Each structure stands twice: as structure tokens, then as C-alpha cells.
Amino acid sequence: MIKRYMHDIIIALESIASNKLKSVLTALGIIFGVAAVISMLAIGKGAQQEIMEQIKMVGVNNIVINPIVREEGGENGNGEEGEEGEQQQSKFSRGLSSLDVEAIQQIIPSVHQISPEVSLNSYVLQGGKRSPAKLIGISNDYFDLYNLKLIDGMYFNDYQEEHGIQVCIIGANIASRFFSRVNPINQYIKFGSVWLKVIGVLEKGTFSLTAFENTGVNVYNDNIYIPVKTMLLRFQNRALINAKTFGGGTSVIRGMHFMAIRSSNPSTNTLSNYNQLDRIIVQVEETEQLTPTTEVLSRMILRRHSEVKDFEIVVPELLLKQQQRTKDIFNVVLGAIASISLVVGGIGIMNIMFASVMERIKEIGTRMAIGANKTDIVVQFLSEAILISVTGGFIGVVFGIIISKLINQLAGILTIVTPFSVFIAFGVSAAVGVIFGYSPAKKASERDPIESLRYE
């Protein structure tokens, strides 16, 4: 029986070989369909991988509290005086401060780790080299919050944090730029007018996440990190500036909420920033605690700020997951569109096979007259369809991998070809050959051999 069917398959191979051009054109739909499916799935997998890396970068279960910095004169971000702003002019809020950090630690039990953040843009000097950089004052928890690992040195110790010692941990780009020939550990680097001792170097990050800085992500390769107390004592403490500027007078302090305090960041010079901290990052122990903790934080800080809504709370992980869901829907649509090519290719195979049946009626009659049964005819024509679709599937897989690599290199879009996507695309192409090849094969087997021999 097996030898009989092998003979039918050999006849199918001989038929394909004798009609090479027709077979190649028939397989084109399958080739393009499989290549499209693999490349689309590769784009989708790459997008998913990027989102997962970004979630790691923004920190798992992190909540970011940002100040709302208003324009001079009490105007909102649109340059118009809002009703809420008019009602809050007589209220005083000190803005985000170290006191808020202490209160969050003491009051909210679901908080696992917390770090304030104060940033300052200026120039860094070392060995006659000068380069712009960002200085960030943080607590030691910050490195755990954002999964930042050291390749050399150590993190801040308790004494350095409590006393505001002039030490720093630098990003990989800072290390390579200023200490390419020496070990940066225990070397000194000057930021502004203050010398800082390097005690650690961060591992280099491979992802550029500048677009996510507003959700709490820093491009940490170019940053310099110091204890937050060092920042407040030696570089920038807006709380002290406010107190000195207004002399502590109650009537004047009430107007602090909308007073313009110049920031060291040129991009925010026109904004009134009275906040001591630029950001507070809070991490909860479980993902299920994100939403309730966010609600509690909002109510608590609003109460501490005298009902002045001068802050916003962002959950980066939820935003990224929402973006991932949007991308997943987009990838499903792309996959569906690509799959249409496979269906079109299958229809092409069916049409060609029907035409082939009509062209080879005498051949069918001759085979049946010398002993071939209906099953032999079905196997022969079904084998032709399957061989065309499987060969097209193989070629399509190769093209799909090549296209994915080209998209990655030329368009800069991360693509990941997985064995699952190859299996799905190839499996569908084989299924297309069976499904669309069976009908013509069955029709060929049902022809009357006498009529087939008489057919002109």
C-alpha cells in the first residue's frame, strides 16, 4: 500500500517538475503569505519584548508622584487662569517635599520602598574635559526601584546618606567619557562648583527610553547620582530658597503657590517651581496594591497640601501595559491582513489544480484504465497541491526571516522571529495545500475513465 502511494507521489513530483513556471507562480501566494505572517509576528514579538524591558526600566509596581509646575502668574499649562486655580490662590502648599516622603513611609503600610528625586542639569568637568550632564539626588532605594546594577564600586552607605557626603555613582557613558584610561572608582569629578568622589559605576543600559522620562524613567547612562541630602545641602534646595525669599511672613507665604522660582533647568525657567523634590517614587509589594495605594496616596498628599492639587500620580507599569494591549490589537490586525495572503495563495492553488485536472483528463482516464483507483488519483493531485504549498512555505519562512532582519536593520524596529511563529506560518501553509487541494483532487477521481479517454 505504501509503495502504491509512493508511486502516486512520484507521479505528482514529475508533474510539478515538468511545469516549473506554473508551479512557481502557483506557490508565490503561499511564499508571500508565509513571509508576511512571520515578519508581522516578529514585529509584534519585538514590540512585546521592548514593553517588557521598559516595564523593568520603570520598575515593577512603581508609583511616581510628579509635581504640577504652573506658569508664572498662576496660569495653567494652557496659559489660561482656571477656576480651580482662582479658588486655590489663597491656599498654601509647600509642594512635594521630604516631609511627604517621611509621611508616606510612616502611614501607608503597602509601601515597600520609596525614594525622592531632585535633578539638576549643568556641566561636568574632569581632566580638562567638559560635558553636559544631569545630576540626580536620590536615596539608596532608587537603584532597586529601577533595577540599576553596578559593574564596579558600591552603593551609598547610611553615613553618606545621612550627612550629605560628596560622593557619586556615575552612568556608563560618563565613565567611558571621562575615565576611559583609568578606573573611575575613588576618582573625583566636578559638577558645577562641587567636587564629587566616584564610588560606583552603573551597568550600561541597552534601551533608549527618553520618551518615557515623564513617567519616571531616566536615561541613566548619562546621569550622575548623589545622595538626596547632598543635593539639598550643596546644590539645590528650593524649600530654603522659598523661605529665604519670603522671610517666613504668613501673608507673603500664602502667595508662594504661584510665585516664580527659577529652575536650574533652562527648559523650565518660565515655570514657578516651589517644590523641594522633583519626583517621589513609591514601590508597593504586590501589583494588586497599585490602584488602592494610588488612591490613598492621592487623598493623603492632597490633604497635606491643603487641598491644593499641585501634583499628579502616574503608574508607569499600567501605562505601558495599556500600550502593550494597544500594540497587541494592532499586531492581530497586521497578522490577519498577512493571513489573507495565505488564503489568496490557497485559492490560487485550487484554481490551478482545477485547471490542471481539465488539462490532464486523458492522463486520468489512462491511469484509471490500467488499474489506478479513485484513491490513487486523489493522492496524486492532493500531493501536487501539498508539495507546492509546503515548498512555498519553506521559501516563505526564509524570506520572512530575511525581511524581519531587514526591518530591524533598516527601520530600527526590533523584530524577534520565534520558533512558534515559524511553526504557525509553515503549518498554515501545509493546511492550505490540503484544504484547497482536496476539492480538485476529489473531482479528478470522480471522472468516468471511458469519458476521460474519449475527451478531446
C-alpha positions as CSV (number, residue, x, y, z in Angstrom):
1,M,0.0,0.0,0.0
2,I,2.8,2.4,0.9
3,K,4.6,1.6,-2.3
4,R,1.4,2.3,-4.2
5,Y,1.0,5.7,-2.6
6,M,4.7,6.5,-3.1
7,H,4.3,5.8,-6.8
8,D,1.4,8.4,-6.8
9,I,3.6,10.9,-5.1
10,I,6.4,10.4,-7.6
11,I,4.0,11.0,-10.4
12,A,3.0,14.3,-8.7
13,L,6.7,15.3,-8.4
14,E,7.2,14.5,-12.1
15,S,4.2,16.7,-13.0
16,I,5.5,19.6,-10.9
17,A,9.0,19.3,-12.4
18,S,7.6,19.3,-16.0
19,N,5.6,22.5,-15.2
20,K,8.2,24.5,-13.3
21,L,7.0,28.0,-14.2
22,K,3.4,27.2,-13.4
23,S,4.3,25.6,-10.1
24,V,6.4,28.6,-9.0
25,L,3.7,31.1,-9.9
26,T,1.2,29.0,-8.0
27,A,3.4,28.9,-5.0
28,L,4.0,32.7,-5.0
29,G,0.9,33.4,-2.9
30,I,2.0,31.0,-0.3
31,I,5.5,32.3,-0.3
32,F,4.4,35.9,0.2
33,G,1.8,34.9,2.7
34,V,4.2,33.0,5.0
35,A,6.8,35.7,4.7
36,A,4.3,38.3,5.7
37,V,2.9,36.3,8.7
38,I,6.4,35.6,10.0
39,S,7.6,39.3,9.7
40,M,4.4,40.6,11.3
41,L,4.6,38.2,14.2
42,A,8.3,39.1,14.6
43,I,7.4,42.8,14.8
44,G,4.8,42.0,17.4
45,K,7.2,39.9,19.4
46,G,9.8,42.7,19.3
47,A,7.3,45.2,20.5
48,Q,6.3,42.9,23.3
49,Q,10.0,42.5,24.3
50,E,10.5,46.3,24.3
51,I,7.5,46.8,26.5
52,M,8.8,44.2,29.0
53,E,12.2,45.9,29.0
54,Q,10.5,49.2,29.6
55,I,8.5,47.8,32.4
56,K,11.7,46.6,34.0
57,M,13.2,50.1,33.5
58,V,10.2,52.0,35.0
59,G,10.3,49.4,37.9
60,V,7.8,46.8,38.7
61,N,4.9,48.0,40.9
62,N,6.2,51.6,41.0
63,I,4.1,54.7,41.5
64,V,5.5,58.0,40.5
65,I,4.4,61.3,42.1
66,N,5.2,64.3,40.0
67,P,4.7,68.0,40.8
68,I,2.4,70.1,38.6
69,V,4.6,73.1,37.8
70,R,2.5,76.1,36.8
71,E,3.4,79.0,34.6
72,E,4.1,82.4,36.1
73,G,1.1,84.4,37.2
74,G,-0.9,81.4,38.3
75,E,-1.8,80.3,34.8
76,N,-2.3,76.6,34.0
77,G,-0.4,74.7,31.3
78,N,-2.6,76.2,28.6
79,G,-1.8,79.8,29.6
80,E,-5.3,80.4,31.0
81,E,-6.4,81.0,34.5
82,G,-8.5,78.1,35.6
83,E,-11.4,78.2,38.1
84,E,-9.6,75.7,40.3
85,G,-6.6,78.0,40.3
86,E,-8.6,81.0,41.4
87,Q,-10.1,79.1,44.3
88,Q,-6.7,77.9,45.4
89,Q,-4.8,81.2,45.3
90,S,-5.5,81.9,49.0
91,K,-4.2,78.4,49.9
92,F,-0.7,77.5,50.7
93,S,1.1,74.3,49.7
94,R,4.8,73.7,50.2
95,G,4.8,71.3,47.2
96,L,6.5,68.0,47.1
97,S,9.0,67.8,50.0
98,S,11.0,65.4,52.2
99,L,8.2,65.7,54.7
100,D,5.9,64.0,52.2
101,V,8.4,61.1,51.8
102,E,8.5,60.6,55.6
103,A,4.7,60.7,55.9
104,I,4.3,58.1,53.1
105,Q,6.8,55.8,54.8
106,Q,5.1,56.1,58.2
107,I,1.4,56.0,57.2
108,I,0.9,53.7,54.2
109,P,1.7,50.0,55.1
110,S,1.7,48.7,51.5
111,V,4.8,50.8,50.6
112,H,7.8,48.5,50.1
113,Q,10.4,51.1,49.0
114,I,10.5,54.8,48.4
115,S,12.9,57.3,47.0
116,P,12.8,61.1,46.5
117,E,14.4,62.6,43.4
118,V,15.9,66.0,42.8
119,S,17.5,66.7,39.4
120,L,19.8,69.4,38.2
121,N,21.2,70.0,34.7
122,S,24.6,71.5,34.3
123,Y,28.2,70.7,33.2
124,V,30.6,68.1,34.5
125,L,34.3,68.7,34.5
126,Q,37.2,66.3,34.8
127,G,40.7,66.2,33.4
128,G,40.2,69.2,31.2
129,K,37.0,67.7,29.6
130,R,33.6,69.4,30.0
131,S,30.3,67.9,29.1
132,P,26.6,68.5,29.9
133,A,25.1,66.0,32.3
134,K,22.2,65.5,34.7
135,L,22.8,65.3,38.5
136,I,20.2,63.4,40.4
137,G,19.8,63.3,44.2
138,I,18.2,60.1,45.4
139,S,18.1,57.6,48.2
140,N,19.7,54.1,48.0
141,D,16.3,52.5,47.3
142,Y,16.3,54.2,43.9
143,F,18.6,51.6,42.5
144,D,16.3,48.8,43.5
145,L,13.2,50.7,42.3
146,Y,14.7,50.9,38.7
147,N,16.7,47.7,38.7
148,L,20.0,49.6,38.3
149,K,23.0,47.3,38.8
150,L,26.6,48.3,39.5
151,I,29.5,46.9,37.4
152,D,32.1,48.4,39.8
153,G,32.2,50.0,43.2
154,M,29.5,50.2,45.8
155,Y,26.2,52.0,46.6
156,F,25.8,54.8,49.1
157,N,26.1,53.8,52.8
158,D,23.9,55.1,55.7
159,Y,26.6,57.6,56.8
160,Q,26.9,59.1,53.3
161,E,23.1,59.5,53.0
162,E,22.6,61.0,56.5
163,H,25.4,63.5,56.3
164,G,25.2,64.5,52.7
165,I,28.7,63.4,51.8
166,Q,30.1,64.5,48.4
167,V,30.1,61.1,46.7
168,C,28.5,59.9,43.5
169,I,27.6,56.9,41.3
170,I,28.0,57.6,37.6
171,G,26.4,56.2,34.5
172,A,28.4,54.1,31.9
173,N,28.7,56.9,29.4
174,I,30.1,59.3,32.0
175,A,32.6,56.6,33.0
176,S,33.7,55.9,29.4
177,R,33.9,59.6,28.5
178,F,36.0,60.8,31.4
179,F,37.7,57.7,32.7
180,S,38.5,55.7,29.6
181,R,42.1,55.0,30.7
182,V,41.7,54.8,34.5
183,N,39.5,53.1,37.0
184,P,36.9,55.7,37.9
185,I,36.5,54.4,41.5
186,N,37.9,56.9,44.0
187,Q,38.5,59.4,41.3
188,Y,37.0,62.9,41.6
189,I,34.6,64.6,39.2
190,K,33.4,68.2,39.3
191,F,29.7,69.1,38.8
192,G,29.1,72.9,38.9
193,S,31.5,74.1,41.6
194,V,31.4,70.9,43.8
195,W,33.9,68.0,43.6
196,L,32.3,64.6,43.9
197,K,34.1,61.3,44.7
198,V,33.1,58.4,42.4
199,I,32.3,55.3,44.5
200,G,30.3,53.3,41.9
201,V,29.7,52.8,38.1
202,L,26.3,51.6,36.8
203,E,25.9,48.8,34.3
204,K,25.3,50.2,30.7
205,G,21.7,50.1,29.6
206,T,20.9,49.0,26.0
207,F,17.5,50.6,25.6
208,S,16.9,54.3,24.8
209,L,13.8,55.3,26.8
210,T,13.9,59.0,26.5
211,A,10.2,59.1,25.6
212,F,9.3,57.6,29.0
213,E,11.2,60.2,31.1
214,N,7.9,61.8,32.0
215,T,6.8,58.6,33.7
216,G,9.8,58.4,35.8
217,V,12.5,56.8,33.6
218,N,15.9,58.4,33.2
219,V,18.4,57.7,30.5
220,Y,20.7,56.6,33.3
221,N,23.8,56.0,31.2
222,D,24.5,59.8,31.2
223,N,23.5,60.6,34.7
224,I,25.4,61.2,38.0
225,Y,23.7,60.1,41.2
226,I,24.3,61.5,44.6
227,P,22.5,61.2,48.0
228,V,19.5,63.4,48.1
229,K,20.8,65.2,51.2
230,T,24.0,66.0,49.3
231,M,21.8,67.6,46.6
232,L,19.8,69.6,49.1
233,L,22.8,70.8,51.1
234,R,25.3,71.6,48.4
235,F,23.4,72.1,45.1
236,Q,19.7,72.9,45.1
237,N,17.1,73.2,47.9
238,R,14.1,75.1,46.6
239,A,12.4,75.0,50.1
240,L,15.3,77.1,51.5
241,I,15.1,79.4,48.6
242,N,11.4,80.0,49.2
243,A,11.9,80.5,52.9
244,K,14.7,83.0,52.3
245,T,12.9,84.8,49.6
246,F,9.7,85.4,51.5
247,G,11.2,85.7,55.0
248,G,8.6,83.3,56.5
249,G,5.9,86.0,56.6
250,T,2.5,84.3,56.6
251,S,0.8,86.8,54.3
252,V,3.5,86.5,51.8
253,I,3.8,82.7,52.1
254,R,0.2,82.4,51.0
255,G,1.3,83.7,47.6
256,M,4.1,81.2,47.3
257,H,1.9,78.8,45.4
258,F,2.2,80.8,42.2
259,M,5.5,82.6,42.7
260,A,8.1,82.1,40.0
261,I,11.2,80.4,41.3
262,R,13.8,80.0,38.6
263,S,14.9,76.4,38.0
264,S,18.4,75.4,37.0
265,N,16.9,73.6,34.1
266,P,16.7,76.1,31.1
267,S,13.6,74.4,29.8
268,T,11.6,75.2,33.0
269,N,12.9,78.8,33.6
270,T,9.4,80.2,32.8
271,L,7.7,77.9,35.3
272,S,7.1,78.6,39.0
273,N,8.6,75.6,40.7
274,Y,8.3,75.8,44.5
275,N,8.7,72.0,45.1
276,Q,11.6,70.8,47.1
277,L,11.5,67.5,45.2
278,D,11.2,66.8,41.5
279,R,9.6,63.4,42.0
280,I,8.8,60.8,44.6
281,I,8.9,57.1,43.5
282,V,6.9,54.7,45.6
283,Q,7.0,50.9,45.2
284,V,4.3,48.6,46.6
285,E,4.8,44.9,47.3
286,E,2.1,43.4,45.0
287,T,0.7,44.5,41.7
288,E,-2.9,44.3,43.2
289,Q,-1.9,47.1,45.6
290,L,-1.1,49.6,42.9
291,T,-4.6,51.0,42.4
292,P,-5.7,51.2,46.1
293,T,-2.3,52.6,47.1
294,T,-2.5,55.2,44.3
295,E,-5.9,56.3,45.7
296,V,-4.7,56.5,49.3
297,L,-1.6,58.5,48.2
298,S,-3.7,61.0,46.2
299,R,-6.0,61.7,49.2
300,M,-3.2,61.9,51.7
301,I,-1.0,64.2,49.7
302,L,-4.0,66.4,48.8
303,R,-4.8,66.8,52.5
304,R,-1.1,67.5,53.3
305,H,-1.0,70.2,50.6
306,S,-4.1,72.0,51.9
307,E,-6.4,70.6,49.2
308,V,-4.1,72.2,46.5
309,K,-3.9,69.9,43.5
310,D,-0.2,70.6,42.7
311,F,0.8,67.1,42.0
312,E,-0.1,64.1,39.7
313,I,0.3,60.4,40.3
314,V,1.4,58.1,37.4
315,V,1.6,54.3,37.4
316,P,4.1,53.7,34.6
317,E,3.6,49.9,34.5
318,L,-0.1,50.3,33.9
319,L,0.5,52.8,31.2
320,L,3.0,50.5,29.5
321,K,0.6,47.5,29.8
322,Q,-2.1,49.6,28.2
323,Q,0.2,50.5,25.4
324,Q,1.1,46.8,25.1
325,R,-2.6,45.9,24.7
326,T,-3.0,48.5,22.0
327,K,0.1,47.1,20.2
328,D,-1.3,43.6,20.6
329,I,-4.6,44.6,18.9
330,F,-2.5,46.3,16.1
331,N,-0.4,43.1,15.7
332,V,-3.5,41.0,15.5
333,V,-4.8,43.2,12.7
334,L,-1.5,43.0,10.9
335,G,-1.4,39.2,11.3
336,A,-4.9,38.9,10.0
337,I,-4.1,41.1,7.0
338,A,-1.0,39.0,6.3
339,S,-3.0,35.8,6.7
340,I,-5.2,36.9,3.8
341,S,-2.3,36.4,1.5
342,L,-2.2,32.8,2.6
343,V,-5.9,32.4,1.8
344,V,-5.4,34.1,-1.6
345,G,-2.5,31.7,-2.2
346,G,-4.7,28.7,-1.3
347,I,-7.4,29.9,-3.8
348,G,-4.6,30.2,-6.4
349,I,-3.6,26.6,-5.8
350,M,-7.2,25.4,-6.1
351,N,-7.7,27.3,-9.3
352,I,-4.5,26.0,-10.9
353,M,-5.3,22.4,-9.7
354,F,-8.8,22.6,-11.2
355,A,-7.2,23.8,-14.5
356,S,-4.7,21.0,-14.2
357,V,-7.5,18.5,-13.9
358,M,-9.1,19.7,-17.1
359,E,-5.8,19.7,-19.0
360,R,-5.0,16.1,-17.8
361,I,-8.3,14.4,-18.3
362,K,-6.9,11.8,-20.7
363,E,-4.0,11.1,-18.3
364,I,-6.5,10.5,-15.5
365,G,-8.5,8.2,-17.8
366,T,-5.4,6.3,-18.9
367,R,-4.3,5.7,-15.3
368,M,-7.7,4.5,-14.2
369,A,-7.9,2.2,-17.3
370,I,-4.7,0.4,-16.4
371,G,-5.7,-0.2,-12.7
372,A,-5.5,3.1,-10.7
373,N,-8.4,3.6,-8.3
374,K,-10.0,6.7,-7.1
375,T,-7.7,6.9,-4.0
376,D,-4.6,6.9,-6.3
377,I,-6.0,9.9,-8.3
378,V,-6.8,11.8,-5.0
379,V,-3.3,11.1,-3.6
380,Q,-1.7,12.2,-6.9
381,F,-3.4,15.5,-7.2
382,L,-3.5,16.2,-3.4
383,S,0.2,15.5,-3.3
384,E,0.8,18.1,-6.0
385,A,-1.1,20.7,-4.1
386,I,0.6,19.9,-0.8
387,L,4.1,19.8,-2.3
388,I,3.6,23.2,-3.9
389,S,2.3,24.7,-0.7
390,V,5.0,23.1,1.5
391,T,7.8,24.2,-0.8
392,G,6.3,27.7,-0.9
393,G,6.1,27.5,2.9
394,F,9.8,26.7,3.2
395,I,10.8,29.5,0.9
396,G,8.3,31.9,2.7
397,V,10.0,31.1,6.0
398,V,13.4,32.0,4.6
399,F,12.0,35.2,3.1
400,G,10.2,36.0,6.3
401,I,13.4,35.7,8.4
402,I,15.3,37.9,5.9
403,I,12.6,40.5,5.9
404,S,12.5,40.6,9.7
405,K,16.3,41.2,9.8
406,L,16.0,43.9,7.2
407,I,13.2,45.7,9.1
408,N,15.4,45.6,12.2
409,Q,18.5,47.0,10.5
410,L,16.9,49.5,8.1
411,A,13.9,50.7,10.1
412,G,15.3,50.3,13.5
413,I,12.3,48.3,14.7
414,L,13.1,45.4,17.0
415,T,12.0,42.1,15.4
416,I,12.2,38.7,17.0
417,V,11.5,35.6,15.0
418,T,10.3,32.8,17.3
419,P,10.0,29.0,16.5
420,F,6.3,29.4,17.3
421,S,5.8,31.9,14.5
422,V,7.7,29.7,12.1
423,F,5.7,26.7,13.1
424,I,2.4,28.6,12.8
425,A,3.2,30.0,9.4
426,F,4.5,26.8,8.0
427,G,1.7,24.7,9.5
428,V,-0.9,27.0,7.9
429,S,0.8,26.8,4.5
430,A,0.6,23.0,4.7
431,A,-3.0,23.1,5.8
432,V,-3.8,25.4,2.9
433,G,-2.4,22.8,0.5
434,V,-4.6,20.1,2.0
435,I,-7.8,22.2,2.2
436,F,-7.6,23.9,-1.2
437,G,-6.1,20.9,-2.9
438,Y,-8.6,18.3,-1.8
439,S,-11.6,19.5,-3.9
440,P,-9.8,19.4,-7.3
441,A,-8.3,16.0,-6.4
442,K,-11.7,14.6,-5.5
443,K,-13.2,16.0,-8.7
444,A,-10.4,14.3,-10.7
445,S,-11.0,10.9,-9.0
446,E,-14.7,11.0,-9.8
447,R,-14.4,11.3,-13.5
448,D,-15.6,8.3,-15.6
449,P,-12.5,6.7,-17.2
450,I,-14.3,5.9,-20.5
451,E,-15.4,9.6,-20.9
452,S,-11.9,10.7,-19.9
453,L,-10.3,8.6,-22.6
454,R,-12.8,10.0,-25.2
455,Y,-12.2,13.6,-24.1
456,E,-10.8,15.8,-26.8
